[in-house]
Amino acid sequence: MTHTTIDTSTVDRRGAADPATANKLTSTPGDKIVGGLSHTVLTIWSIVVILPMLWVLLSSFKTTTEIFASPFALPKQWNFNNYVNAWTTSGIGSFFFNTIIVVFGALVLTMLFGSMSAYVLARFQFPGSRAIYYLMLAGLTFPIFLAIVPLFFVLQSTGLLNTLPGLIITYTAFAFPFTVFFLFSFFKSLSNSIAEAAAIDGAGEWRTFFQVMLPMARPGLATVAILNFVGLWNQFLLPIALNTNPDNYVLTQGMAQFAAQAGYSVDAGALFAAVVITVIPVLIVYLIFQRQLQGSVSQGTNK
């Protein structure tokens, strides 16, 4: 009797094909066309976004004369005095610290109370829970400019008009509905068995939320934190209407004042430097949280 031997190494090599090769073998002409169009659109979009930012960065090292004489040329001499003038002379430094206080104060309050509210609405059923959730959704549809006049009188009656705490409370109120809406689905998708296991181990509701459930929703927290940070950092309508004290100006107000204070004699180099200073914190926050955006709730539950 003869025995037939099979070269298993060949089978293993064929069975364990490279994923990229497998994708090439299964791709159709339609997939290639869609992929090519997608890459083309992304390339054009990247150019549209990157080139203006690069132009602003290069202009921040030029003098005003260089900017108007050759706006697209490289700086003849890298002038770092523009950043010093923007930070000190124009008052961008004080506006920057005011913005840090207001935005981070509002962000902490929004993320803390928003995550707690979303967790309760998603995990517990009680009379009026659905009504509260729908009221939160209704808050997303309420235009900001319609609330300016009522907010003005409310803050005035409470002594918070033209103050940083008043802006913090207002920012928190307007970011709160979106935070609850965004995190509601994250907490809703978490397994009940995990919370039950924590309860069996003796964890109370507070400990279960902060030590078990909240870390599992980290990707959602990172995403909504970035979105809230960008929205609050670039907020202009609320501070311009509710904060008329120049000592408490935030960056958006300071930039508008700086651009308009001298008309055509404005220091263009310092103005571009102020724009760079304004953009840098947003990029830093994104770089810090970008790894969290790559996670998923299911990965957290599997750990």
Summary of the structure (lengths in Angstrom):
residues: 303
radius of gyration: 26.6
end to end distance: 52.9
largest distance: 101.4
contacts: 840
relative contact order: 0.13
helix: 78%
strand: 0%
